[in-house]
């Protein structure tokens, strides 16, 4: 009997030993990690959004591409009847992905202000995109975990001001040390990040310049003239599973044959005899020519098959462009025009932009085929400012085509170029001559009536989980910086 | 303890005194199966001298001089009188009206049914073996009140879902704990986590049990019954007692063999009026039947090959889909050998099962081999025993779901195509290159022959056990239980484009399919140490039983997966066969649990019983401060028929009321406490970006926020019930009402990602399940050679989501399709409501259509219904004439919704008669209106005059008509003829002079017919492609069809 009692006590003794139960440390995932690993993570999340989901959404809104007739993946985007889910994945990848990782970097960066700075620049970059697509966004109360599971939504204008201040503050703390973190965008060169930040400030000021007087700040930046050279890009892709360009991976590997060229961009490229046309598109197989599809025409021209239209060229390894030299140069051109009244400088920047775009696309062609004397897109110093802005806007539309669609849609909305054709898609279909190339076309089937989409729904994932999420019912509402 | 010993020795002494004046008689009481009968009353006839039989059925009684007859009685058995002799062996026969007279309860304790204060249902192994299921659970479908048993798929070897008294956990498992001979078994199901693409279901762990080895099974439902099993028993317990060696008349050899055939049970009803085409136009290349009406004319069709094209009459091929399927064949053999001596027993068995399902080719097969051995021997007061069971199985499963699955290609076949005509691969028109349609599907024969989907699993489980009897009333047991499983999964999808001619018309569309190989090596191990002391003795009118014990449990799961996409050798499935870097994952889960348990039971005069039980667990998965949790239970029963007079007993032959209350606690999953980082894997929706990229690695903060204050889930259950038998138990009723509340649900609560996380682990929410269970057995006819039994069971369970965190807005998603119907937990509603977008309606309720007359989807999802059955019923009837019996079982389930992609895709391609509405002519949606925005911004509605054009009819139906996404939610009611078994035991006298002891021949049919409401002309609503737990109730995403089976079986005892 005693033996049994003793052995029971032994067993109980063993049991009470907490060590036996201390096995709940997750061996599968580390509890901490370093900035070295977090910065590339944040950069990849941003690339996936800017070069993936939003790049795709905006390719339709910018009328670069249309839903191909024999597939159905993006019907709702072309006809503006997409759901409140549209931005969900981007929203998640931005906040729970990029911004959270960058926040952890900032938190872990007491000893290295360069890490803090780079994380801040990336944060500012992606927050601007959120504002440009949603207007309002979680900002001051975001990223606090369960301390604040329902952050309030701040006004876009306040977020713009906030990120500019963050950039200044982080820059003021820089102490000349180089980055600790891995940096797959600008090679750990802090001075390049400063140049990128200056261009980012310029972009932010320009985006708001129709509703705010930012001329002094813009001029200060331009006078300082410390901008990046080349393109700022995430160039880490290779042609194998799970390592490809995000837009390519989704639309040319996992899905296929959903995109054909849109009527406006192809018409304009043909009109201007632009050598970028064959870089961007393949010839249709029906008529052996470059043929774009009228926006929203899929269910109205049902006799047309895929073979009737031009398919886009896409590449598995093309980088995601965060900010291209051509976009920067076009901002400069516009600024010289509007704030310096300096036509020469404006023309210089305009032409530099087109050259830079050719370079980005790997073209060795002489860019003067676009802007040379007598060409349709040549700079006309004698023209009025509106005509020049129109030229800048239209060439920006071309330059950003399938390079950074995400930016393109924002710039179309801000500049108002390309403008909307006064003819309907149906009219243009029956009589193409009523259409002037370089104009957008109101989608034939359009759940917004005769208007273009101006903003996205607030994502349902936020609306469902956060009482502070504002309502949005009208997709023609303007983002705060768009002029009336 | 000393005091007890003192009492015991006093008792022995007093017995010693009495023997001086009487004759001491010993013996054993067994039932017709040779099993000991426990707690039977043994009374010397004409006296009040009596004893009860012990756990071995043994008794020892002092018979006064002059008396020579003993009366043996026990509720549930026929009373027997026998003349006194030494070493008596008395056989008591079951009184079959009372189900499970002796019930194996928690920890393997055998109890008289009347002593139990909660609902427990026992089933004998014989019932399982007659209808020859491949596993232990499926033959019980529809037979046990309160237990919902479903086959997740019709495919051989797929998993079974067993849900006892409703779903009570939102995030954890709702499957019961399987306990085999006292040892918990690992019962994970292996199925595709996605459910949409290339899904498979390779069954669950309990499938490893050989049904022929089962002596009996007991289903413990309520918390009071299961408390002793600790946290894993909160969804009920299935106790499986396997056969052990017995003293034999013959050799002890038993053979059971069967042959079974399977044919298709249910296909959608197809239309036979329209053929290949789209928008009303014949195109020769379409994967749908939206072409013109059949006219019998000769038509060209399919791709052009070598300047030629196929030709066929434009007529319906009515049975084209049905003809595609073969007859499935399954054969099984099992052999066992057992025996026993006074001191030892042994049992050895071997079984084999081989099943080739009804798909052509061997893409769906299941082979299982089991080997079991167990033995025990007794030396002095020590009994040592053990068992080893080894199961090895191989499954092949034809993947389900969208994309290039066999079933998806099959259902997108225009009505005029002969499918069997596509098999011949020497015909160029049947090849990948020139198959008639390029639109996302291909030749189903090619899919079956080229996709590899294989699962190999070995499972070794058993125990070592030692019991020391300190006295007749007091013993101690130590048990080491183990269960170790290893499995390999290989899923290979060919790189089709490499098998093709790049100039062929289908090449461009197939080129995106890169092919892939996915390997999983999975290893699971569970170790249980149990130490138990048991005290069981009668003291006067009281029967006292007490147990104390300790359980130490460790569960370890580790697996590695490797996947490459982009195959070089197009149909060779190996990780090396790709230029891509394999994606390799590694996972290890380790959890431990220590439990201390106790139970005390008091019985008074075989009439009044009370059982108190309690357990305290310490779990490794909870935060240290909340690691310990305690849960008690109490159950009482009162056999009121014991106090009835003789007259009343003629009417009420047996009566018991019972009442029980209990709790069980459930710990968390592993690693839900701490924050973590993980290698960056960006979800693109379609596709991913996974680091490292160009030699750079990256880590990201985990999206699920850990919670250092997590607590266990606690389920509290109250139940009352009654068992009453009338007219000598010709009518018996077993009724129960239960109320179960599962509180502090642990789950990952979705958060606004702006918080930096997409979810946090929380204890939130309460789910209640209330229900009634009823089992009525009636024997209307009982003659000497003939009897007729009817049994009816009824279950009604009402689940309700009592609370959910406010942050969720009172709603939490269980499963939802992007942009489609979703299954949710919503406060105040039954668990699992379906929400979907229907057509938008104006304030008068008229459907709103667009400018082209097409219905517009509403912006808000609405509740369409829920996943729960209104009630479940089972009917069975058994006719017996001498040794021939005929049994039929009907399983009835009423109400509830499920999602059906089979319906969706058949609407999309226009293959079902529902799409013939209005002869596919242009029509205006009846009562429809258009929405007009007035100049002042207000909205008004005007009558719609736009007709949907005949070219657009396909779009109307493809989008679900007026119901939109809700159209794919179907009523899942059904009535199934579960089984018919005709069984014949050869008369013993025929076998008298042979070496045969028993011969049983049976003919059976399983799942012979299914009847569904008219609205479901599509599928057998039992199937799912989302696994065997809560998410499985979402429905099916192009599941393979289910089967009806029939065959025969021979059972011989030597």
Interface residues (C-beta under 8 A of the other chain):
Chain A: X1 X4 X5 X7 X8 X11 X12 X14 X15 X18 X20 X21 X22 X23 X24 X25 X26 X27 X28 X29 X30 X31 X32 X33 X37 X38 X39 X40 X41 X44 X45 X47 X48 X52 X53 X70 X83 X84 X85 X89 X91 X92 X93 X94 X95 X96 X97 X99 X100 X101 X103 X104 X137 X138 X142 X143 X144 X145 X146 X148 X149 X150 X151 X182 X184 X236 X237 X238 X240 X241 X242 X243 X244 X246 X249 X250 X251 X252 X253 X254 X255 X256 X257 X299 X302 X445 X447 X449 X461 X462 X464 X465 X466 X467 X469
Chain B: X1 X5 X279 X439 X470 X476 X508 X509 X511 X512 X514 X516 X531 X533 X550 X552 X564 X565 X566 X579 X580 X581 X583 X586 X587 X588 X590 X591 X592 X593 X594 X596 X618 X619 X620 X621 X624 X627 X670 X671 X673 X674 X675 X676 X677 X678 X680 X681 X682 X683 X684 X685 X686 X687 X688 X689 X690 X691 X693 X694 X696 X697 X698 X699 X700 X701 X702 X703 X705 X750 X751 X752 X753 X754 X755 X756 X757 X758 X760 X807 X808 X809 X811 X818 X819 X850 X852 X859 X933 X951 X952 X955
